[in-house]
Structures are given as structure tokens and as C-alpha cells.
Amino acid sequence: LLEYKGKTILLDAGIHPAYNGLASLPFFDEIQLGKIDVLLVTHFHVDHAASVPYLMEKTDFKGRVFMTHPTKAIYKWMLSDYLRISNIDDEDQLYNDEDLSNSFQRIEAIDYHQQVEVEGIKFTAYNAGHVLGAAMFLIEIAGVKVLYTGDYSREEDRHLMAAEKPDATVDVLITESTYGVQSHEPRLVKETRFTSLVHDIVGRGGRCLMPVFALGRAQELLLILDEYWDAHPELDNIPIYYASSLAKKCMAVYQTYINMMNARIRKQFAISNPFIFKHISNLRNVEQFEDSGPCVMMASPGMLQNGLSRELYERWAPDQKNGLVITGYCVENTPARQAMNEPDEIPAMDGHKIPLKMSVDYISFSAHVDFTQNAKFIDEVRAPHVVLVHGEATAMHRLKSALQSRYSEREENIKVYTPKNCETVSLHFRGEKMAKTIGGLAATYPTENQALDGIIIGKDYQLSIMSLQDMTEQTGLVQSVITQRQFVPFNAGIGLLKWHLEMMFGDLDVVDVGKPNANASEETKQHQGSVLRVLDAVDIKRFDDTPNQLILEWVGGTVNDMIVDSILSIVLSIDILPASVKASNKPCSHSHHDQDENDDSYSRVAKEMEKEYKTMVAFLTDHFGDVQGDPEGKKVTVNMDGDMATVDCIKYAVDCDNGDFKKRVSDVVQRVRNTVKPLSLSA
């Protein structure tokens, strides 16, 4: 799971072949599946793809899923066969055929070297060589590049090309460590040993069982055996069976994507189809098999968990003439891995013990890199951070030690990580931020120290500078205006306010708002009062039902905000300005609509005190519930859990014996004071 810059990518979603049901799933309960943006599936093997239907249909995963065209073509058949041969109860099945079909419809297929971008995540698939359609993914987020190899092979075999190395600077390499520090024997030596071993088993009258995955290495082994049988006529009477219900369907896929294989197979295909075998028969089920003499049987699954390969393994194990040839990597705790230890007895699927007398041999045709290939690839990529995955703990740590020894001798600063399951590796990256000029700003080449006048637009971690006029055309964004509104306490008359504002802004008109028209704002529709418009930019509204409050409205902008700041400085200080006193006590040329209010200062103060008292009662009731008011003394008593506090609404003071309760009530009182009297001014 990769997380960077708010983006989340899941790399592969398989199952553990040694377990069934929920126990076989990855640690989905340790991550937030609903936040995953993209799932990238490298190839169709069950340990990399078999939990995809469960993830897509049984969880809150809402992301997009990508794999190559051959992987998607084989995915549905492979997992359908997995469901069919799984020897588990229906209630333990992770999903059914309907879930598989629904997930298939939502999967998006891509080609090698096709760059895909999903909300700031860029990724490209490259040939990984492991099986047909296997891909490694180069992922880029905000300039940081991560290469995830998945299972890959750097050795060209009879039908697949070797994995390629992306031509890019990689910051983090996530690579498999399946074989640790082991090295494979040369391919020709391995093929000779393999064919000799098979020949010996059938030569002594035995049956040769080769457990294989339905697709992948099976096709390589079929090509080898068909060629060997063709060169040895004495083996013509020994049948070779490929027991897979998928054989015919999947061979059609191999023939369809012949262009994704190596030059040798493409050249052969131009003459005749190399996947139409002369000496190999397809066997759909065990009922068609007549077990009457020596034969070679390739059957799935590859780790003997269940199915036909397990059935024949239990049937042939007691006969020493028979032989088991394991040709691929086997996961710990699987029957195939246990057989490699050659125990005296093996457990049958029904629970009883079966003697193991057949020969057991291991020849790895697994298309995974060995130490030599892996180390060379890591050297070529030259990523400063290498994360080892897909391997047993011992093999991973041995590979880490070997790599660190190589880099310390060369004095190269390359860090190698071997995280356990669910362990986080945190890496930090810092890079320069660069922005490109586009549109009209890019018409002429800028000179040194030239100032650019434009706006910076960020999209998917890419910055662009453009003029405001080009914004809609270049980005699809449109300009919007923000109308701002501020409520201000005000206790003077509108005439006095007008007089002060005219001294700063010139002549102003007072408009009486009566019956509102259809274009009026919501406040104007609901109230009646007066409106002052300053510099055709700011409206100052005072309504009759809220005489102690002004509403300032303006369109947000640098100039308009400065005008509002000036207006606020006058409004908040109008009561104490000496000019206000003079203006209120001598005749003037302008009229005051509320002269009586200005003259009756005592009545105005009394109304203000009553308003503040009622506001305090309302706030304290909302916070504490049990309050008693004293309208005459303008005091409020608060009771809670046996504690009592008295609030003086004139002085905004709190009297209480309990210090903690007093502080709690005082905090509420101060919030009320800041609301009713936001700015305290002194003469």
C-alpha cells in the first residue's frame, strides 16, 4: 500500500495459498479500503489477484482497478476455476461467480508503455516477463517515482521475453525477494535435468505428477516436453496429459497475444501454431483419465492444496515407481512445500495418513529472479531506496545483508528495507517547485528579474502561471465574486453617521427602504430602514427592528476591504469623538431622522442595558439550563451540581465560592461581552 500526498495506491490483491476463507486474505482490516484511489494488479496468479472480487464487491473500496489486457482476459477464467476446485464450504467462500462477473466489468485494461493518469497519480505498465501479461508498474506522484516489480523474470525462456527496465529515474524500488540469495542453474542445464528425470520415472513404469498453475510455467513445460518427446520416438506410447479445464480457453488467449511473446515464438507462429501440441492431450476431469500405466500428468493447482493434483498425489504416493516433480516456488505450509521434506506419511484431505513412497524432486522453473538477476536489476535501476517484499523473512534478510555488503564496498548510499506485514516504511522527499507560464504570459520569453503579473493554478501537483484573462480558457475555471457581510453594534443616529462619513468620503444619500422590490436582498425584503452607499462599493444598512446594529455589505476585494476598514474605524468610535458632541449640540445643514434618540441618552442607555441583560440570560440558559434572573438588579444566578454563581450583567462580573465553576461561568460571560461589545474604547 502506497500513501503519498493524500493519494493511496494498492499494489496487488491476492490470497495466501496455504489458507482458506477470510484467513487467506491480505490484512484488509488494517487499512481504510474506502480511501484507496487505485488498485494495480501485476498478473493473474491467485497470490496476486484472487482477492480482487472480494475487495471490489464485499468492502467499501470505491477506487479504480487496472491490469493488462492478457491479465484481464485470463483473470475471470482463472478465478472461476479457483472457486470450482476450492475444497471449502459455501459459507467460507470469499465470493461467488456473480461477484467475480461484476468485478470483471469494472476492471480497466491497459497496454504496456501506456501512461494512465488518475487524479494526480501517473502510472505506466512495463513487461515483467513472469507470465503472459505480467507487468511492473512505474508510479509517479508529485514528481516522486516508485517502481513496483511484482513477480518478474530477467531471463528469456521458450515463449516469454525478459523483464524490461523502465528508462526513468526511480526514487523508490519495490522488488520481490522470493529466492533471496539463491542462484538458478543455467536454463539448458535445468531443462536437461528435467527431461532426464521425467524420462527415468516413466522408464521404470511409473506415473510422473507435476503440479502446476493452470497458466504460466505450465506452457513453458509443455513446450519443453513436446519437443523432447518429438526427439525420442521410444516415448511415443507414453501419454502426456495437461489436466486443466482452462487449457483450451487459455490457449486461445496465448494465441491472441502472441505479439507479447519473444521473437522465437513469434517466428515459429508464422509457420505453425506452437501451442498446438503433438504429444500432449488435454484432460478436462479425472473421469476421462484411464489410470492404467506410465504417463506424465501436469495438473493444477501448483501447490497441491486441492483439486486434481491433490487427488492424484494421494492416489500415487504409496507406489515407489511413481514420481512427484515440483517445478515452481512453493509457499510455506502448503502440501507441496511439505512434500519437499520427504516425510514418511502425508495427510489426506479426509484426515487419514498415506505413506509417501513415490520419489520427490524439485527443479525450479519458477519465473522469479534469482539473486544474480535481482541484484543486477537493482544496480541498473539505482534507486536510493529499495524495499524488499514477496519473500520469506529469512530470504529477505539474507538478500538485504548481501545488498548492503555490495553497497558498503562501493560506498554507495542506498538504503534497503525489509518491512514485516503491516509495518510502515516512512520516506521523506523534498523537491523544487516549478511553475510553467502558459497562455498570454508565455507569448514572449521572460527576461532576468522580470516580474510576472498573473495567478498560479495548481492541478495534480503541477503548477501553472497564467493571466486572469486566460484562466477560463486554460483551466475551465470561472471567476466568482464574494459578497461579504459584517454586523456591527451601533448606538448613535444614522444622521450623525452620515455626517462623519461625508467628512471622509464626500456627499452621501440616505435611502429609506420601504416596500422591497423583487431584486432586493433577503434582509431588505424582511425589514424596513435606511441604507447608505459609500463610493458605490459599500452598503451600510440600519433596520428599524434592530436599531442598535448596522449591517455592512460589500464585494470582497483589496480596495473595497480598505474602504470597509475606514468605515469601521468611524462606526466603532463615533460615540466618543469630540466632533460627535459638537455636531449633536449645534444647528447643521443636514437633517437627523432620529434627533429624539440622540437627545434622550438616558433612555438609550437603559434600553442597551436591558438588551445586554436579556442576551446574558439567553446565553447562560443555553449553557447551564438552571438560571434565575433579576431584571431590576440586572443580575443572573446560575445553579449547577450544588454550586451557585451570581453574574452582574452591568459589570460582567462573576461571584462564586467554587473557583472552577467561577472560571467556567466567567468564560461564558466573556464570550457574551465580546459578542455584545466587541471593542472597548476609552476617551
Stockholm file with secondary structure:
# STOCKHOLM 1.0

chainA/1-683         LLEYKGKTILLDAGIHPAYNGLASLPFFDEIQLGKIDVLLVTHFHVDHAASVPYLMEKTDFKGRVFMTHPTKAIYKWMLSDYLRISNIDDEDQLYNDEDLSNSFQRIEAIDYHQQVEVEGIKFTAYNAGHVLGAAMFLIEIAGVKVLYTGDYSREEDRHLMAAEKPDATVDVLITESTYGVQSHEPRLVKETRFTSLVHDIVGRGGRCLMPVFALGRAQELLLILDEYWDAHPELDNIPIYYASSLAKKCMAVYQTYINMMNARIRKQFAISNPFIFKHISNLRNVEQFEDSGPCVMMASPGMLQNGLSRELYERWAPDQKNGLVITGYCVENTPARQAMNEPDEIPAMDGHKIPLKMSVDYISFSAHVDFTQNAKFIDEVRAPHVVLVHGEATAMHRLKSALQSRYSEREENIKVYTPKNCETVSLHFRGEKMAKTIGGLAATYPTENQALDGIIIGKDYQLSIMSLQDMTEQTGLVQSVITQRQFVPFNAGIGLLKWHLEMMFGDLDVVDVGKPNANASEETKQHQGSVLRVLDAVDIKRFDDTPNQLILEWVGGTVNDMIVDSILSIVLSIDILPASVKASNKPCSHSHHDQDENDDSYSRVAKEMEKEYKTMVAFLTDHFGDVQGDPEGKKVTVNMDGDMATVDCIKYAVDCDNGDFKKRVSDVVQRVRNTVKPLSLSA
#=GR chainA/1-683 SS CEEETTEEEEECCCCCTTCCGGGGSCSGGGSCGGGCCEEECCCSSHHHHTTHHHHHHHSCCCSEEEEEHHHHHHHHHHHHHHHHHCCSCGGGCSCCHHHHHHHHHHEEEECBTCEEEETTEEEEEEECCSSTTCEEEEEEETTEEEEECCSCCCSCCSSCCCCCCCSSCCSEEEEECTTTTCCCCCHHHHHHHHHHHHHHHHHTTCEEEEECCSSSHHHHHHHHHHHHHHHCGGGTTSCEEEECTTHHHHHHHHHHTGGGSCHHHHHHHHHSCTTSCSSEEEECSGGGCCCCSCEEEEESCTTCSSHHHHHHHHHHTTCTTCEEEECSCCCTTSHHHHHTTCCSEEECTTSCEEECCSEEEECCCCCSCCHHHHHHHHHHHCCSEEEEESSCHHHHHHHHHHHHHHHHHHTCCCEEECCCTTCCCCCCCCCCCCEEECGGGGSSCCCTTCCCCSEEEEETTEEEEECGGGHHHHHCCCCCCCEEEEEEECCSCHHHHHHHHHHHHCCCCEEEECSCCTTSCHHHHHCCEEEEEETTTEEEEEETTCTTEEEEEEECSHHHHHHHHHHHHHHTTTTTCHHHHHHHSSCCSSCCTTHHHHHCHHHHHHHHHHHHHHHHHHHHHHHHSCEEEETTTTEEEEEETTEEEEEETTTTEEEESCHHHHHHHHHHHHHHHHHHCSCCCCC
#=GC SS_cons         CEEETTEEEEECCCCCTTCCGGGGSCSGGGSCGGGCCEEECCCSSHHHHTTHHHHHHHSCCCSEEEEEHHHHHHHHHHHHHHHHHCCSCGGGCSCCHHHHHHHHHHEEEECBTCEEEETTEEEEEEECCSSTTCEEEEEEETTEEEEECCSCCCSCCSSCCCCCCCSSCCSEEEEECTTTTCCCCCHHHHHHHHHHHHHHHHHTTCEEEEECCSSSHHHHHHHHHHHHHHHCGGGTTSCEEEECTTHHHHHHHHHHTGGGSCHHHHHHHHHSCTTSCSSEEEECSGGGCCCCSCEEEEESCTTCSSHHHHHHHHHHTTCTTCEEEECSCCCTTSHHHHHTTCCSEEECTTSCEEECCSEEEECCCCCSCCHHHHHHHHHHHCCSEEEEESSCHHHHHHHHHHHHHHHHHHTCCCEEECCCTTCCCCCCCCCCCCEEECGGGGSSCCCTTCCCCSEEEEETTEEEEECGGGHHHHHCCCCCCCEEEEEEECCSCHHHHHHHHHHHHCCCCEEEECSCCTTSCHHHHHCCEEEEEETTTEEEEEETTCTTEEEEEEECSHHHHHHHHHHHHHHTTTTTCHHHHHHHSSCCSSCCTTHHHHHCHHHHHHHHHHHHHHHHHHHHHHHHSCEEEETTTTEEEEEETTEEEEEETTTTEEEESCHHHHHHHHHHHHHHHHHHCSCCCCC
//
